[in-house]
Structure formats: C-alpha cells, structure tokens
Amino acid sequence: MPRAILISLILPALLCAAFGQGKPYPKPQTPSATGQPAPNFSLKDQNGATFTLADQRGKWVLLYFYRGYW
C-alpha cells in the first residue's frame, strides 16, 4: 500500500518536470543589456542620505528589488 501511494505522488511530478508547460518563453520586449553598465540612478536611503550608483564604480553593489503587498 505505501508503495502505491509513493508512486502516485512521484509519477505526476516526474511527468510535469519532463514535459513542462509546453509553452515557449515569450521574447523580451526590450533588448538585453547583458554586459552593459547599469544606468545611473540616485535615491534616498533610510537615513535620508543620497545614494548614487555612479559613486560606487569599482565596488560590488547588490540591488534587491522587493515587491511589497501593503
């Protein structure tokens, strides 16, 4: 009995992984900017100081975009 339950749970997952949705990804509406420098921007941080991307040239920068639901 447990083997039948295990097969009934695993088999659909394997089939979905093997065949996917069957739809190709849509083409991007804008050309890719891979390998190009990021456009400059300025924003205020939580302390009110201005952050400018151009001032960070040569440093590692991690941009985190969060879509809030409030």
N, CA, C and O atoms as a printed pandas DataFrame, in Angstrom:
     atom_number atom_name residue_name chain_id  residue_number  x_coord  y_coord  z_coord
0              1         N          MET        A               1    0.815   -1.204    0.000
1              2        CA          MET        A               1    0.000    0.000    0.000
2              3         C          MET        A               1    0.857    1.266    0.000
3              4         O          MET        A               1    0.607    2.151   -0.818
4              5         N          PRO        A               2    1.856    1.394    0.879
5              6        CA          PRO        A               2    2.673    2.620    0.872
6              7         C          PRO        A               2    3.395    2.826   -0.458
7              8         O          PRO        A               2    3.612    3.964   -0.876
8              9         N          ARG        A               3    3.772    1.719   -1.132
9             10        CA          ARG        A               3    4.481    1.852   -2.409
10            11         C          ARG        A               3    3.552    2.471   -3.457
11            12         O          ARG        A               3    3.998    3.294   -4.256
12            13         N          ALA        A               4    2.283    2.095   -3.469
13            14        CA          ALA        A               4    1.319    2.647   -4.422
14            15         C          ALA        A               4    1.098    4.139   -4.172
15            16         O          ALA        A               4    0.982    4.917   -5.120
16            17         N          ILE        A               5    1.041    4.533   -2.923
17            18        CA          ILE        A               5    0.877    5.951   -2.596
18            19         C          ILE        A               5    2.106    6.730   -3.036
19            20         O          ILE        A               5    1.982    7.820   -3.594
20            21         N          LEU        A               6    3.284    6.187   -2.791
21            22        CA          LEU        A               6    4.525    6.860   -3.177
22            23         C          LEU        A               6    4.602    7.021   -4.694
23            24         O          LEU        A               6    4.983    8.085   -5.183
24            25         N          ILE        A               7    4.250    5.987   -5.434
25            26        CA          ILE        A               7    4.274    6.061   -6.900
26            27         C          ILE        A               7    3.246    7.072   -7.395
27            28         O          ILE        A               7    3.518    7.824   -8.331
28            29         N          SER        A               8    2.070    7.098   -6.776
29            30        CA          SER        A               8    1.031    8.034   -7.225
30            31         C          SER        A               8    1.406    9.481   -6.934
31            32         O          SER        A               8    0.866   10.389   -7.566
32            33         N          LEU        A               9    2.310    9.717   -6.000
33            34        CA          LEU        A               9    2.762   11.079   -5.716
34            35         C          LEU        A               9    3.957   11.475   -6.577
35            36         O          LEU        A               9    4.066   12.628   -6.995
36            37         N          ILE        A              10    4.843   10.539   -6.839
37            38        CA          ILE        A              10    6.072   10.847   -7.571
38            39         C          ILE        A              10    5.858   10.871   -9.078
39            40         O          ILE        A              10    6.431   11.721   -9.760
40            41         N          LEU        A              11    5.056    9.971   -9.611
41            42        CA          LEU        A              11    4.872    9.880  -11.055
42            43         C          LEU        A              11    4.354   11.183  -11.679
43            44         O          LEU        A              11    4.914   11.619  -12.685
44            45         N          PRO        A              12    3.324   11.818  -11.139
45            46        CA          PRO        A              12    2.880   13.093  -11.743
46            47         C          PRO        A              12    3.958   14.179  -11.692
47            48         O          PRO        A              12    4.079   14.974  -12.624
48            49         N          ALA        A              13    4.723   14.217  -10.630
49            50        CA          ALA        A              13    5.790   15.214  -10.520
50            51         C          ALA        A              13    6.856   14.978  -11.581
51            52         O          ALA        A              13    7.350   15.935  -12.177
52            53         N          LEU        A              14    7.215   13.733  -11.824
53            54        CA          LEU        A              14    8.206   13.428  -12.853
54            55         C          LEU        A              14    7.691   13.762  -14.244
55            56         O          LEU        A              14    8.445   14.267  -15.076
56            57         N          LEU        A              15    6.429   13.489  -14.508
57            58        CA          LEU        A              15    5.854   13.808  -15.806
58            59         C          LEU        A              15    5.808   15.315  -16.039
59            60         O          LEU        A              15    6.098   15.781  -17.141
60            61         N          CYS        A              16    5.447   16.071  -15.019
61            62        CA          CYS        A              16    5.416   17.535  -15.151
62            63         C          CYS        A              16    6.810   18.084  -15.389
63            64         O          CYS        A              16    6.989   18.997  -16.195
64            65         N          ALA        A              17    7.785   17.544  -14.705
65            66        CA          ALA        A              17    9.165   18.010  -14.878
66            67         C          ALA        A              17    9.699   17.652  -16.255
67            68         O          ALA        A              17   10.467   18.414  -16.842
68            69         N          ALA        A              18    9.297   16.499  -16.774
69            70        CA          ALA        A              18    9.810   16.058  -18.071
70            71         C          ALA        A              18    9.196   16.834  -19.227
71            72         O          ALA        A              18    9.886   17.142  -20.198
72            73         N          PHE        A              19    7.919   17.153  -19.136
73            74        CA          PHE        A              19    7.237   17.784  -20.259
74            75         C          PHE        A              19    7.000   19.278  -20.073
75            76         O          PHE        A              19    6.725   19.972  -21.052
76            77         N          GLY        A              20    7.096   19.786  -18.875
77            78        CA          GLY        A              20    6.903   21.209  -18.636
78            79         C          GLY        A              20    5.521   21.673  -19.049
79            80         O          GLY        A              20    4.583   20.881  -19.136
80            81         N          GLN        A              21    5.408   22.959  -19.298
81            82        CA          GLN        A              21    4.125   23.518  -19.674
82            83         C          GLN        A              21    3.879   23.407  -21.173
83            84         O          GLN        A              21    2.734   23.495  -21.617
84            85         N          GLY        A              22    4.916   23.219  -21.944
85            86        CA          GLY        A              22    4.746   23.103  -23.371
86            87         C          GLY        A              22    4.714   24.429  -24.102
87            88         O          GLY        A              22    4.612   24.448  -25.329
88            89         N          LYS        A              23    4.798   25.551  -23.375
89            90        CA          LYS        A              23    4.786   26.869  -23.996
90            91         C          LYS        A              23    6.200   27.440  -23.974
91            92         O          LYS        A              23    6.879   27.364  -22.951
92            93         N          PRO        A              24    6.648   28.006  -25.080
93            94        CA          PRO        A              24    7.954   28.666  -25.051
94            95         C          PRO        A              24    7.854   29.981  -24.304
95            96         O          PRO        A              24    6.787   30.590  -24.230
96            97         N          TYR        A              25    8.974   30.411  -23.754
97            98        CA          TYR        A              25    9.000   31.707  -23.084
98            99         C          TYR        A              25    8.798   32.812  -24.108
99           100         O          TYR        A              25    9.298   32.699  -25.227
100          101         N          PRO        A              26    8.084   33.871  -23.765
101          102        CA          PRO        A              26    7.911   34.967  -24.726
102          103         C          PRO        A              26    9.222   35.717  -24.928
103          104         O          PRO        A              26   10.074   35.747  -24.039
104          105         N          LYS        A              27    9.375   36.318  -26.097
105          106        CA          LYS        A              27   10.571   37.106  -26.367
106          107         C          LYS        A              27   10.529   38.374  -25.530
107          108         O          LYS        A              27    9.456   38.941  -25.324
108          109         N          PRO        A              28   11.693   38.834  -25.039
109          110        CA          PRO        A              28   11.695   40.074  -24.258
110          111         C          PRO        A              28   11.258   41.252  -25.122
111          112         O          PRO        A              28   11.548   41.299  -26.318
112          113         N          GLN        A              29   10.561   42.198  -24.507
113          114        CA          GLN        A              29   10.069   43.357  -25.238
114          115         C          GLN        A              29   11.161   44.403  -25.445
115          116         O          GLN        A              29   11.054   45.247  -26.335
116          117         N          THR        A              30   12.199   44.350  -24.635
117          118        CA          THR        A              30   13.321   45.273  -24.791
118          119         C          THR        A              30   14.583   44.449  -25.002
119          120         O          THR        A              30   14.666   43.320  -24.518
120          121         N          PRO        A              31   15.561   44.986  -25.712
121          122        CA          PRO        A              31   16.796   44.222  -25.911
122          123         C          PRO        A              31   17.529   44.007  -24.593
123          124         O          PRO        A              31   17.398   44.798  -23.659
124          125         N          SER        A              32   18.289   42.944  -24.530
125          126        CA          SER        A              32   19.036   42.619  -23.325
126          127         C          SER        A              32   20.176   43.599  -23.111
127          128         O          SER        A              32   20.803   44.059  -24.066
128          129         N          ALA        A              33   20.436   43.911  -21.860
129          130        CA          ALA        A              33   21.525   44.810  -21.507
130          131         C          ALA        A              33   22.680   44.040  -20.878
131          132         O          ALA        A              33   23.504   44.625  -20.176
132          133         N          THR        A              34   22.749   42.736  -21.123
133          134        CA          THR        A              34   23.802   41.910  -20.550
134          135         C          THR        A              34   25.167   42.432  -20.976
135          136         O          THR        A              34   25.410   42.653  -22.162
136          137         N          GLY        A              35   26.044   42.624  -20.021
137          138        CA          GLY        A              35   27.394   43.094  -20.302
138          139         C          GLY        A              35   27.512   44.602  -20.393
139          140         O          GLY        A              35   28.613   45.124  -20.565
140          141         N          GLN        A              36   26.407   45.308  -20.281
141          142        CA          GLN        A              36   26.425   46.767  -20.348
142          143         C          GLN        A              36   26.403   47.341  -18.929
143          144         O          GLN        A              36   25.864   46.715  -18.016
144          145         N          PRO        A              37   26.987   48.533  -18.740
145          146        CA          PRO        A              37   26.904   49.150  -17.413
146          147         C          PRO        A              37   25.457   49.530  -17.089
147          148         O          PRO        A              37   24.672   49.877  -17.972
148          149         N          ALA        A              38   25.136   49.457  -15.824
149          150        CA          ALA        A              38   23.788   49.816  -15.382
150          151         C          ALA        A              38   23.590   51.323  -15.503
151          152         O          ALA        A              38   24.540   52.082  -15.314
152          153         N          PRO        A              39   22.390   51.765  -15.811
153          154        CA          PRO        A              39   22.147   53.202  -15.866
154          155         C          PRO        A              39   22.266   53.819  -14.478
155          156         O          PRO        A              39   21.927   53.189  -13.476
156          157         N          ASN        A              40   22.743   55.034  -14.430
157          158        CA          ASN        A              40   22.932   55.712  -13.150
158          159         C          ASN        A              40   21.581   56.089  -12.542
159          160         O          ASN        A              40   20.639   56.422  -13.260
160          161         N          PHE        A              41   21.498   56.033  -11.220
161          162        CA          PHE        A              41   20.304   56.485  -10.512
162          163         C          PHE        A              41   20.706   56.983   -9.141
163          164         O          PHE        A              41   21.780   56.649   -8.641
164          165         N          SER        A              42   19.854   57.775   -8.540
165          166        CA          SER        A              42   20.052   58.280   -7.181
166          167         C          SER        A              42   18.777   58.027   -6.398
167          168         O          SER        A              42   17.674   58.098   -6.940
168          169         N          LEU        A              43   18.940   57.731   -5.118
169          170        CA          LEU        A              43   17.795   57.551   -4.236
170          171         C          LEU        A              43   18.206   57.855   -2.811
171          172         O          LEU        A              43   19.394   57.908   -2.493
172          173         N          LYS        A              44   17.237   58.051   -1.974
173          174        CA          LYS        A              44   17.483   58.321   -0.555
174          175         C          LYS        A              44   17.427   57.015    0.214
175          176         O          LYS        A              44   16.537   56.194   -0.010
176          177         N          ASP        A              45   18.388   56.819    1.132
177          178        CA          ASP        A              45   18.342   55.620    1.966
178          179         C          ASP        A              45   17.480   55.885    3.196
179          180         O          ASP        A              45   16.894   56.960    3.324
180          181         N          GLN        A              46   17.401   54.919    4.093
181          182        CA          GLN        A              46   16.524   55.045    5.258
182          183         C          GLN        A              46   16.958   56.139    6.218
183          184         O          GLN        A              46   16.174   56.559    7.069
184          185         N          ASN        A              47   18.213   56.615    6.094
185          186        CA          ASN        A              47   18.703   57.694    6.949
186          187         C          ASN        A              47   18.601   59.056    6.273
187          188         O          ASN        A              47   18.978   60.065    6.868
188          189         N          GLY        A              48   18.103   59.103    5.048
189          190        CA          GLY        A              48   17.955   60.359    4.332
190          191         C          GLY        A              48   19.165   60.748    3.498
191          192         O          GLY        A              48   19.142   61.787    2.838
192          193         N          ALA        A              49   20.222   59.941    3.510
193          194        CA          ALA        A              49   21.409   60.220    2.700
194          195         C          ALA        A              49   21.150   59.791    1.260
195          196         O          ALA        A              49   20.423   58.830    1.013
196          197         N          THR        A              50   21.746   60.506    0.317
197          198        CA          THR        A              50   21.565   60.191   -1.090
198          199         C          THR        A              50   22.569   59.130   -1.532
199          200         O          THR        A              50   23.770   59.263   -1.301
200          201         N          PHE        A              51   22.070   58.092   -2.161
201          202        CA          PHE        A              51   22.897   57.028   -2.726
202          203         C          PHE        A              51   22.882   57.199   -4.227
203          204         O          PHE        A              51   21.812   57.249   -4.832
204          205         N          THR        A              52   24.061   57.290   -4.846
205          206        CA          THR        A              52   24.181   57.399   -6.293
206          207         C          THR        A              52   24.996   56.220   -6.788
207          208         O          THR        A              52   26.077   55.945   -6.267
208          209         N          LEU        A              53   24.485   55.526   -7.785
209          210        CA          LEU        A              53   25.168   54.343   -8.294
210          211         C          LEU        A              53   26.531   54.685   -8.879
211          212         O          LEU        A              53   27.474   53.907   -8.732
212          213         N          ALA        A              54   26.654   55.826   -9.537
213          214        CA          ALA        A              54   27.925   56.209  -10.156
214          215         C          ALA        A              54   29.038   56.354   -9.113
215          216         O          ALA        A              54   30.209   56.156   -9.435
216          217         N          ASP        A              55   28.691   56.696   -7.876
217          218        CA          ASP        A              55   29.698   56.833   -6.810
218          219         C          ASP        A              55   30.256   55.481   -6.375
219          220         O          ASP        A              55   31.268   55.431   -5.677
220          221         N          GLN        A              56   29.621   54.400   -6.771
221          222        CA          GLN        A              56   30.039   53.066   -6.347
222          223         C          GLN        A              56   30.889   52.352   -7.389
223          224         O          GLN        A              56   31.156   51.159   -7.248
224          225         N          ARG        A              57   31.317   53.050   -8.425
225          226        CA          ARG        A              57   32.095   52.418   -9.500
226          227         C          ARG        A              57   33.314   51.716   -8.917
227          228         O          ARG        A              57   34.043   52.284   -8.103
228          229         N          GLY        A              58   33.527   50.465   -9.348
229          230        CA          GLY        A              58   34.652   49.666   -8.869
230          231         C          GLY        A              58   34.345   48.873   -7.610
231          232         O          GLY        A              58   35.179   48.084   -7.165
232          233         N          LYS        A              59   33.183   49.062   -7.033
233          234        CA          LYS        A              59   32.785   48.342   -5.819
234          235         C          LYS        A              59   31.682   47.349   -6.177
235          236         O          LYS        A              59   30.998   47.496   -7.190
236          237         N          TRP        A              60   31.526   46.348   -5.336
237          238        CA          TRP        A              60   30.427   45.402   -5.504
238          239         C          TRP        A              60   29.153   46.058   -4.986
239          240         O          TRP        A              60   29.142   46.645   -3.904
240          241         N          VAL        A              61   28.087   45.954   -5.763
241          242        CA          VAL        A              61   26.789   46.515   -5.374
242          243         C          VAL        A              61   25.733   45.433   -5.563
243          244         O          VAL        A              61   25.646   44.815   -6.624
244          245         N          LEU        A              62   24.942   45.214   -4.538
245          246        CA          LEU        A              62   23.839   44.267   -4.618
246          247         C          LEU        A              62   22.545   45.059   -4.585
247          248         O          LEU        A              62   22.269   45.761   -3.612
248          249         N          LEU        A              63   21.746   44.952   -5.647
249          250        CA          LEU        A              63   20.450   45.610   -5.706
250          251         C          LEU        A              63   19.385   44.566   -5.403
251          252         O          LEU        A              63   19.356   43.499   -6.017
252          253         N          TYR        A              64   18.532   44.872   -4.476
253          254        CA          TYR        A              64   17.477   43.953   -4.071
254          255         C          TYR        A              64   16.143   44.650   -4.298
255          256         O          TYR        A              64   15.843   45.657   -3.658
256          257         N          PHE        A              65   15.354   44.113   -5.205
257          258        CA          PHE        A              65   14.046   44.677   -5.507
258          259         C          PHE        A              65   13.001   43.830   -4.806
259          260         O          PHE        A              65   12.932   42.618   -5.007
260          261         N          TYR        A              66   12.197   44.470   -3.990
261          262        CA          TYR        A              66   11.182   43.754   -3.212
262          263         C          TYR        A              66    9.814   44.315   -3.558
263          264         O          TYR        A              66    9.578   45.520   -3.473
264          265         N          ARG        A              67    8.933   43.435   -3.943
265          266        CA          ARG        A              67    7.572   43.854   -4.241
266          267         C          ARG        A              67    6.726   43.644   -2.998
267          268         O          ARG        A              67    6.371   42.514   -2.665
268          269         N          GLY        A              68    6.411   44.710   -2.327
269          270        CA          GLY        A              68    5.615   44.623   -1.127
270          271         C          GLY        A              68    4.130   44.513   -1.447
271          272         O          GLY        A              68    3.688   44.926   -2.519
272          273         N          TYR        A              69    3.383   43.968   -0.540
273          274        CA          TYR        A              69    1.955   43.793   -0.742
274          275         C          TYR        A              69    1.145   44.597    0.257
275          276         O          TYR        A              69    0.107   44.129    0.726
276          277         N          TRP        A              70    1.593   45.786    0.588
277          278        CA          TRP        A              70    0.835   46.606    1.514
278          279         C          TRP        A              70    0.358   47.852    0.849
279          280         O          TRP        A              70   -0.305   48.675    1.481
